[in-house]
Structures are given as C-alpha cells and as structure tokens.
Amino acid sequence: MSERFEADYLIETAYPLEAAAEAMAGEQSSGTFVPVPGETPELKARAAAQVVHLEDLGPVEAPALPGAGKADAPHRRARVTLSWPLANIGPSLPNLMATVAGNLFELKQFSGLKLLDLRLPRAFADAYQGPAFGVEGTRRLSGVEGRPLIGTIIKPSIGFTAEETAALTDTLCAADIDFIKDDELQSDGPGCPFEDRARAVMAVINRHADRTGKKVMFAFNVTGEHDEMRRRHDLVAELGGTCAMVSLNSVGLVGMAAFRRHCALPIHAHRNGWGMFDRHPLLGFSYVAWQKFWRLIGADHMHVNGLSNKFCEADDSVIASARACLTPMYEDKPCIAMPVFSSGQSAKQAPGTYRALGTSDLIFAAGGGIMAHPNGPAAGVASLKDAWAAAIAGTPLDEYARGRPALAAALGAYA
C-alpha cells in the first residue's frame, strides 16, 4: 500500500516555521516531544509524515488564540501541507480523522491551526459507499427538474404534536412544495412520538401523491441510537417515505457509516453544531475538508447555510461550501451531494445564490421565508418558485414581481 494522503493547514506560530511544521508531522505519525528508542531511520522512512509544502504568509500583530508557547514573541502564519503513507491507517475515516486532526489543535507551538482541505487516494472510495442518490436520485424521487427543490422546515421547530405536524404538511402539499424536513430538534419526544408523526405525515403525503402524481419528499429526523435509527428508517420506507435526516455531529462517523449500510433512502445530512468547527478562522476545520468525510460515507444532501443568513457565516464561505459538495471527488465515483441552502432564506436570496453558484442543483429551504409570508405558507412557496424562475431567467426580482402578488409581498416583507 504505497499510496499517500495529504492535508492542508493554516497555521500561526511564534516558533520557526520549519520546526513548527515538523512538530505537526511528528506528533501525527511516528514521533513525540523527544526522540524515543525504536524510531529508526528505517521506521521513519516507512511511517513518518512528511512536510511537502510550507508557504510563509507573513507576520501577525498578536496571537489568535491563548495558551501557546512564546506568547510574547513575534508570530507568523503559514500554509502547510502534510503527507502520510496510507499504510499507516488504511482507508479508515475514523482513523483519518484522528490523523489529520487529533492532537494538532492542542500543540503548544501553535496559536492558530485550521484544517483546510484533504486529498485522499481512491482506496477511500473503494472502502465507503458514497451517496446512493445525490442530485440525480433526489430529482428523480421528487419529480423536480430544471430548478432547485423548494423546501421548508416544520416551524415551530418543536412543540407541535404529530397531528399538528400533519396538518401543516397538508397545507404545504396543497401549496405544491417539493421538500419538507423535520427541524433537527424534533426527534422522538413524548409530545410528538416519531412513529405517530411518520404515520400521520405520510398519510397526508400519500393522499396528495395519489391526487397529483407527485410525492413530496419529507426528511424525517431519524437521529438516535443505531437500533433506533434502523427502526425509524424502516418505518419511513414501509410508509412510502423518500428521505431520512441525520444529525451528523450527533451520530458521528461510525454511526453514519453503519446507518448508510442499512439505508435505502436519500440521507439528508444536517450539520447542526457546525460552528464549533469553523467559527474561529484559526481553529478547527474548513467545511471543504469536513464535508469530504460525510460524502464518502454516503450523505446525499449536505447543509451549507445560505446567503445573508441568520448566522455569522460570510456569503463567500457558503458558496465555497456548496461548490465543494458539487465537486467530484473521483472521476469514476464522484460522491456528489446536493447542497442545502437554509437559515434565514427568502425569495430575496434566490438571484444571488444562482449567480454565485451557477447551478440550480440545490435544495432551497426556507422556514420563516415560507411560514411567515404575509399571505400564508402557500404564498411563501409561490414566492420562492417565482424568485427562482426570475433568477434562472436573469430577470430582476422587482420586474418579475409585477403581476405576481406572492413574490411582490415577499419582497416587501423580508429585509
């Protein structure tokens, strides 16, 4: 197994850059803080990580994070690429995570360290299933072509009973929505048991599908212990459902991989908790690196936030995340995931999203942008469809809104 894998980092340190990079490589392969017996030249040649690129980005005024050594010394930033032999770990994503991240963030040499990207040999694609549906399968199941899937999140996020959830689903299906999802907070509590919710919601969806020939895709939140997830998935499939939602950070790599092996539905991968990885520019993971783990395992849809969102993420970061999901990982096994735009979205963001991304291969999910429309949820759905038709046609929204009251009302209602 002579192949290698690589990881790119942004680092900040008061130590000499070469020494800091070598500390990273040693800590995450054959070395430690002092030489040890047994780390022979032959072993290092076989197993040690290598620093294959080091680019000095210049000095900074002050350290980004506390607790690093030499706090009063001048600090510099750099880009570093490390390379490891695949034979160290084999094509194992949990052990890849331990290798490219692991103890690195705690090393005293660094006042900042962020994983930016990964390049993985084909052996990882052979070891993991990847998405079973992705863009093409999602479009086939939803019956939507040539535009984004227009979706929403059940709101209020928590507190509805199964019957209330089904009643709102009925309203949304009548409005010709494409996609609905549980909020990640709605799971299997006694106020809204999963089985009751699934049965009530799917009765509504199947009734509308019998009437229209189109089955709305509902992403049921199956997150839980592994046996619970399997049972919930099987119930959704038995009822004719077409999507299962999983909170990635809650179930972890191993839980997600086990679920993917069992799953026969598209997996809607929710990134809740993402901010702990990316909120600080000099700590954690970039989304570009992080999403590759989940696409290899088999996520069909990946949340990427949205433009002008209700959180703190900048628009260019959102678009970079969405492009990453749509960028093939391997020529013969692309592992494409459909990006999901959400978080404070309304009709107003459609043109900018389409212009920046250059494709309609996405799910555009608006909670308040549909539920809080001044003329009701049906008008909210209509406003988003109109906004995306305008975006794809290259027509300004205010011009397209003439004679389209749902879009006109949305443009006046959302800041």
C-alpha positions, 0 to 999 in steps of 0.5 A: 500500500504505497499510496499517500494522503495529504492535508492542508493547514493554516497555521500561526506560530511564534516558533520557526516555521520549519520546526513548527511544521515538523512538530505537526508531522511528528506528533501525527505519525511516528514521533513525540516531544523527544526522540524515543528508542525504536524510531529508526531511520528505517521506521521513519522512512516507512511511517513518518509524515512528511512536510511537502509544502510550507508557504510563509504568509507573513507576520501577525500583530498578536496571537489568535488564540491563548495558551501557546508557547512564546506568547510574547514573541513575534508570530507568523502564519503559514500554509502547510501541507502534510503527507502520510503513507496510507499504510499507516491507517488504511482507508479508515475515516475514523482513523483519518480523522484522528490523523489529520486532526487529533492532537494538532489543535492542542500543540503548544507551538501553535496559536492558530491551526485550521484544517483546510482541505484533504486529498485522499487516494481512491482506496477511500472510495473503494472502502465507503459507499458514497451517496446512493442518490445525490442530485440525480436520485433526489430529482428523480424521487421528487419529480423536480427538474430544471430548478432547485427543490423548494423546501421548508422546515416544520416551524415551530421547530418543536412543540407541535404534536404529530397531528399538528405536524400533519396538518401543516404538511397538508397545507404545504402539499396543497401549496405544491412544495417539493421538500419538507424536513423535520427541524433537527430538534424534533426527534422522538419526544413524548409530545410528538412520538416519531412513529405517530408523526411518520404515520400521520405525515405520510398519510397526508403525503400519500393522499396528495401523491395519489391526487397529483402524481407527485410525492413530496419528499419529507426528511424525517429526523431519524437521529438516535441510537443505531437500533433506533435509527434502523427502526425509524428508517424502516418505518419511513420506507414501509410508509412510502417515505423518500428521505431520512435526516441525520444529525451528523455531529450527533451520530458521528462517523461510525454511526453514519457509516453503519446507518448508510449500510442499512439505508435505502433512502436519500440521507439528508445530512444536517450539520447542526453544531457546525460552528464549533468547527469553523467559527474561529478562522484559526481553529478547527476545520474548513467545511471543504475538508469536513464535508469530504468525510460525510460524502464518502460515507454516503450523505446525499444532501449536505447543509451549507447555510445560505446567503445573508443568513441568520448566522455569522457565516460570510456569503463567500464561505457558503458558496465555497461550501456548496461548490465543494459538495458539487465537486467530484471527488473521483472521476469514476465515483464522484460522491456528489451531494446536493447542497442545502441552502437554509437559515434565514432564506427568502425569495430575496436570496434566490438571484444571488445564490444562482449567480454565485453558484451557477447551478440550480442543483440545490435544495432551497429551504426556507422556514420563516421565508415560507411560514411567515409570508404575509399571505400564508405558507402557500404564498411563501412557496409561490414566492420562492418558485417565482424568485427562482424562475426570475433568477434562472431567467436573469430577470430582476426580482422587482420586474418579475414581481409585477403581476405576481402578488406572492413574490411582490409581498415577499419582497416587501416583507423580508429585509 
